[in-house]
Amino acid sequence: MSSVDGLSPGFTAPVEDQQACFRAVLEATSRPGTIVTLAGPTRPPAPLGGAMAAVALTLVDADTPLWLDDAIMAGAAPSWLRFHCGCRLVADPSSAVFAFAADAAALPPLSRFFAGTDEYPDRGATIVVAVAALGEGHRLTLTGPGIAGTAMIATTGLQKGFAAMRAANHRLFPRGVDVILVAGNRLVSLPRSTTVSSPEG
């Protein structure tokens, strides 16, 4: 989609790019801990990175209320997201179907986001969190469906105590929230069914 009123464009080839992004996110979700690379838009507005922008263009629409953290709300990204996704922005994390956080260190507790209901656990929110790096830094150990034994990922920039928050979220299963970590054009999925622990706290 082309730019309007100074907004940078979205995907170059919307249908093909959305399909490729969807397949990549599906692969990452079915194999937690697997880092995938997305072909995002060339000039997403800061602080959106390529992977976060690609997820928005693929999965967010008028039927998915979106919460943004202060770092994203401060720039041009809200207007870009409204234009390209047609989404409605919400101020209350518990009202969001998707949530984007560019400042991982200031991510609200996962318990503030909608975890679904006993009747409809699949309606829990998906939280997309930007980190400084994937593949280096703080180590997380993953177990659960889609993982043969255990998997290990490393991230830089997550707040201390993230593993504890995820453990509390996992205890709600099948309710709970899903988390996607992004860094640049790279992405790793931590669905609610995945147990996350860390020797580093």
C-alpha positions as CSV (number, residue, x, y, z in Angstrom):
1,M,0.0,0.0,0.0
2,S,1.4,3.4,-0.9
3,S,1.9,6.3,1.5
4,V,-0.7,9.0,2.1
5,D,-0.1,12.4,3.8
6,G,3.5,11.6,4.5
7,L,3.0,8.2,5.9
8,S,5.6,5.6,4.8
9,P,4.2,2.7,2.8
10,G,3.3,-0.8,4.1
11,F,4.2,-4.0,2.3
12,T,5.5,-3.7,-1.2
13,A,3.4,-6.6,-2.4
14,P,0.6,-6.8,0.2
15,V,-0.9,-10.2,-0.6
16,E,2.3,-12.1,-1.1
17,D,4.1,-10.4,1.8
18,Q,1.2,-11.0,4.2
19,Q,1.1,-14.6,3.2
20,A,4.8,-15.0,3.8
21,C,4.6,-13.3,7.1
22,F,1.7,-15.4,8.2
23,R,3.6,-18.6,7.3
24,A,6.6,-17.4,9.2
25,V,4.7,-16.5,12.4
26,L,2.8,-19.9,12.2
27,E,6.2,-21.7,12.0
28,A,7.5,-19.8,14.9
29,T,4.4,-20.5,17.0
30,S,4.3,-24.2,16.2
31,R,8.1,-24.5,17.0
32,P,8.6,-22.2,20.1
33,G,12.2,-21.0,20.4
34,T,12.7,-21.0,16.6
35,I,13.9,-17.6,15.3
36,V,12.4,-16.7,12.0
37,T,13.2,-13.7,9.7
38,L,10.4,-11.6,8.2
39,A,10.4,-9.4,5.2
40,G,8.9,-6.3,6.7
41,P,8.1,-2.9,5.1
42,T,11.2,-1.0,4.2
43,R,10.5,2.2,6.2
44,P,8.3,1.5,9.2
45,P,8.0,4.5,11.5
46,A,10.2,4.4,14.6
47,P,10.2,2.7,17.0
48,L,8.5,-0.1,15.0
49,G,11.0,-2.5,13.6
50,G,10.5,-4.6,10.5
51,A,9.1,-7.7,12.3
52,M,6.7,-5.7,14.5
53,A,5.4,-3.8,11.5
54,A,5.1,-7.0,9.5
55,V,3.1,-8.6,12.2
56,A,0.8,-5.6,12.4
57,L,0.2,-5.5,8.7
58,T,-0.6,-9.3,8.7
59,L,-2.6,-9.9,11.8
60,V,-4.1,-6.6,13.0
61,D,-7.3,-5.2,11.5
62,A,-10.5,-3.4,12.4
63,D,-11.6,-6.4,14.5
64,T,-8.5,-6.5,16.6
65,P,-8.3,-3.6,19.2
66,L,-4.7,-2.7,19.6
67,W,-2.8,-1.4,22.7
68,L,0.5,0.5,22.2
69,D,3.0,1.4,24.9
70,D,4.2,5.0,25.5
71,A,7.3,4.6,23.4
72,I,5.2,3.8,20.3
73,M,2.4,6.3,21.1
74,A,4.9,9.1,21.2
75,G,5.8,9.0,17.4
76,A,4.2,8.6,14.0
77,A,3.5,4.9,14.5
78,P,-0.1,5.2,15.7
79,S,-1.2,7.1,12.6
80,W,0.7,4.6,10.4
81,L,-1.0,1.7,12.1
82,R,-4.5,3.2,11.9
83,F,-4.0,3.9,8.2
84,H,-2.5,0.6,7.1
85,C,-4.4,-1.7,9.5
86,G,-7.6,0.1,10.0
87,C,-7.3,-0.8,13.7
88,R,-8.8,0.8,16.8
89,L,-6.4,1.9,19.5
90,V,-7.3,1.2,23.1
91,A,-5.8,2.7,26.3
92,D,-6.6,-0.2,28.6
93,P,-4.4,-3.3,28.1
94,S,-7.2,-5.6,29.2
95,S,-9.3,-4.4,26.2
96,A,-6.7,-5.3,23.6
97,V,-6.6,-8.3,21.3
98,F,-3.0,-7.3,20.3
99,A,-0.5,-5.3,22.2
100,F,2.8,-3.8,20.9
101,A,5.6,-2.7,23.3
102,A,8.7,-1.1,22.0
103,D,10.2,-0.6,25.5
104,A,10.6,-4.2,26.8
105,A,11.9,-3.0,30.2
106,A,8.7,-1.1,30.8
107,L,6.3,-3.8,29.7
108,P,3.3,-3.9,32.1
109,P,2.6,-7.1,34.0
110,L,1.2,-9.8,31.7
111,S,-1.7,-10.1,34.2
112,R,-3.0,-6.7,33.0
113,F,-3.7,-8.1,29.5
114,F,-6.8,-10.1,28.6
115,A,-6.3,-13.8,29.2
116,G,-9.4,-15.1,27.6
117,T,-12.3,-16.8,29.5
118,D,-13.0,-20.4,30.5
119,E,-15.5,-20.6,27.6
120,Y,-13.2,-18.9,25.1
121,P,-9.6,-19.3,26.2
122,D,-8.3,-18.7,22.6
123,R,-9.4,-15.1,22.9
124,G,-6.4,-14.2,25.1
125,A,-4.3,-11.3,23.9
126,T,-1.1,-11.6,21.8
127,I,1.7,-9.2,23.0
128,V,4.5,-8.3,20.6
129,V,7.6,-7.1,22.5
130,A,10.6,-5.5,20.9
131,V,14.0,-6.5,22.4
132,A,17.4,-5.3,21.7
133,A,18.6,-8.7,20.3
134,L,17.6,-12.3,19.8
135,G,20.3,-15.0,20.1
136,E,22.4,-13.3,22.7
137,G,22.1,-12.1,26.2
138,H,19.7,-13.4,28.9
139,R,19.0,-17.1,28.6
140,L,15.5,-18.6,28.6
141,T,14.7,-22.4,28.7
142,L,11.6,-23.5,26.9
143,T,9.6,-26.7,27.2
144,G,6.2,-27.7,26.0
145,P,4.3,-28.6,22.7
146,G,6.3,-28.2,19.6
147,I,9.6,-28.6,21.4
148,A,11.6,-31.8,21.4
149,G,12.9,-31.9,25.0
150,T,14.0,-28.4,25.7
151,A,14.9,-25.4,23.7
152,M,17.1,-22.4,24.6
153,I,16.8,-18.9,23.5
154,A,18.7,-15.8,24.5
155,T,17.5,-12.2,24.5
156,T,18.9,-8.8,25.3
157,G,16.6,-6.1,26.8
158,L,13.8,-8.0,28.5
159,Q,13.0,-6.8,32.0
160,K,14.2,-8.9,34.9
161,G,11.4,-11.2,36.2
162,F,10.0,-11.9,32.7
163,A,10.3,-15.6,33.3
164,A,8.4,-15.3,36.5
165,M,5.6,-13.4,34.8
166,R,5.5,-16.1,32.1
167,A,5.3,-18.8,34.7
168,A,2.2,-17.1,36.3
169,N,0.7,-16.8,32.8
170,H,1.3,-20.5,32.1
171,R,-0.6,-21.5,35.2
172,L,-3.7,-20.1,33.6
173,F,-3.5,-22.5,30.7
174,P,-5.6,-22.9,28.5
175,R,-6.3,-19.3,29.3
176,G,-3.4,-16.8,29.1
177,V,-1.6,-14.5,26.8
178,D,0.8,-15.3,23.9
179,V,4.1,-13.4,23.6
180,I,6.1,-12.7,20.5
181,L,9.6,-11.3,20.8
182,V,11.0,-9.3,17.9
183,A,14.3,-7.7,17.2
184,G,14.7,-5.9,13.9
185,N,13.3,-8.3,11.2
186,R,13.7,-11.4,13.5
187,L,10.9,-13.0,15.6
188,V,10.5,-15.8,18.1
189,S,7.1,-16.9,19.5
190,L,6.4,-17.9,23.1
191,P,2.8,-19.2,23.1
192,R,0.9,-19.6,26.3
193,S,1.4,-23.4,26.2
194,T,5.2,-23.0,26.5
195,T,6.8,-23.2,29.9
196,V,9.5,-20.5,30.2
197,S,12.2,-20.6,32.9
198,S,15.5,-18.9,33.4
199,P,18.6,-19.7,35.6
200,E,19.2,-16.0,35.7
201,G,15.8,-15.0,37.2
